[in-house]
Amino acid sequence: MEELQKLKQLVSAIRPLPEADWEAFSAAWIPHQAKRKETLTAAGEKENYLYFVAEGVQRVYYFDDQDREATLVFTYAPSFGGVLDAFMLQQPARYYYETLTPSVFLRTPFQDLQRLMQTRPAIEAMIREGLSHSLSGLLERLVELQCYTSEERFKKLLQRSPHILQLVPHKYLANYLGIDPTNFSKLLNKVRI
């Protein structure tokens, strides 16, 4: 299965697994597909799955009772996805996870991943390292949001993910960067890509 090959490449980039551990890990994943603008996890719900994105683009976002929305992260192939804190802590999600395009995933239930992490130290170490990279990226993003100008945040995003302009609708990118959509359009015309 092509999706499992993509998953193996991602896992190997984080921390390669011994073959027996890879076999156990790969057996835990179930194919799943979703349409465009489909909510996979809603705030208040339990996050039952860790997703591996094989195709498509998704976002995790916050939405409050005053109709304010904040896009927190985008996921696209090849990456892990879902509301990770709710998944790992098995608490109700505070955020939404939705598809922006039709999407193809592999997903694994919490109980299966937990069992693998408890019985196979190499899998637990790989998951921990992957989460550590995610936390590092999140902290870097917080610095950008608090210290950088709109233009600096825009440039930093393009340095990190130059392809994102073709993947994600610009209104979501503007929201992610904390920039008014009109100013985002001005930055698109001003900044050399």
JOSUL-V344964 format. One record per residue. N is the residue number from 1. OMEGA is omega in degrees with one decimal (999 if undefined). BURIAL is # if it has 24 or more other C-alpha atoms within 12 Angstrom, else .. Layout:
n->[N:N]
omega->[OMEGA:OMEGA]
burial->[BURIAL:BURIAL]
//
This chain:
n->[1:2:3:4:5:6:7:8:9:10:11:12:13:14:15:16:17:18:19:20:21:22:23:24:25:26:27:28:29:30:31:32:33:34:35:36:37:38:39:40:41:42:43:44:45:46:47:48:49:50:51:52:53:54:55:56:57:58:59:60:61:62:63:64:65:66:67:68:69:70:71:72:73:74:75:76:77:78:79:80:81:82:83:84:85:86:87:88:89:90:91:92:93:94:95:96:97:98:99:100:101:102:103:104:105:106:107:108:109:110:111:112:113:114:115:116:117:118:119:120:121:122:123:124:125:126:127:128:129:130:131:132:133:134:135:136:137:138:139:140:141:142:143:144:145:146:147:148:149:150:151:152:153:154:155:156:157:158:159:160:161:162:163:164:165:166:167:168:169:170:171:172:173:174:175:176:177:178:179:180:181:182:183:184:185:186:187:188:189:190:191:192:193]
omega->[-176.5:179.7:179.3:176.3:177.4:177.9:180.0:178.1:179.5:179.1:-179.6:177.6:178.0:-179.5:-178.1:179.0:169.5:-173.2:-179.2:177.7:176.8:179.5:179.3:-179.5:-176.7:179.8:-175.9:-172.5:-176.9:177.0:178.0:176.6:179.0:177.9:176.1:177.5:176.5:176.8:178.6:177.0:177.0:175.4:-178.5:178.6:172.5:174.3:-174.5:-171.0:161.5:-177.8:164.8:-177.2:177.0:178.5:175.1:-178.9:179.5:173.9:169.6:-179.2:178.0:178.4:-176.8:-175.9:176.0:179.2:173.6:-177.1:177.3:174.7:-174.4:-176.2:171.9:172.0:177.9:-173.9:-14.0:178.5:172.2:-179.1:-178.4:174.9:-167.1:-179.7:178.5:179.0:-175.4:-179.3:-176.4:176.1:176.7:-179.8:172.9:-173.2:177.1:173.0:-177.2:175.7:172.4:177.2:171.6:-170.6:175.8:-177.2:153.3:177.1:-179.3:178.8:-179.0:-176.1:179.8:179.9:179.3:178.9:178.8:-179.5:-179.2:-174.4:-176.4:-176.2:-179.1:178.1:178.6:179.7:178.8:178.6:179.2:179.1:176.9:177.5:178.2:176.3:178.6:178.8:178.1:177.8:178.8:179.0:176.9:178.9:177.9:176.8:-180.0:-178.0:-175.6:-172.3:-172.3:172.1:177.3:-179.1:178.4:177.4:179.1:179.6:-179.6:177.3:-179.1:174.5:-176.4:-174.0:-174.8:-178.3:-171.7:179.5:178.7:-175.6:-168.3:175.1:-172.3:179.6:177.9:176.4:177.8:179.3:179.0:-178.5:-177.9:-176.9:174.4:-178.4:178.6:178.3:176.7:178.4:178.1:178.2:178.0:-178.9:-173.9:-172.1:177.1:-177.2:999]
burial->[.:.:#:#:.:#:#:#:.:#:#:.:.:#:#:#:#:.:.:.:#:#:.:.:#:#:.:#:#:.:#:.:#:#:.:.:.:.:#:#:#:#:#:.:.:#:#:#:#:#:#:#:#:#:#:#:#:#:#:#:#:#:.:.:.:.:.:.:.:#:#:#:#:#:#:#:#:#:#:#:#:#:#:#:#:#:#:#:.:.:.:.:#:#:#:#:#:#:#:#:#:.:#:#:#:#:#:#:#:#:.:#:#:#:.:#:.:.:.:#:.:#:#:#:.:#:#:.:.:#:.:.:.:.:.:.:.:.:.:.:#:.:.:.:#:.:.:.:.:#:#:.:#:#:#:.:#:.:.:.:.:.:.:#:#:.:.:#:.:#:.:#:#:#:#:#:#:#:#:.:.:.:.:#:.:.:#:.:.:.:.:.:.]
//
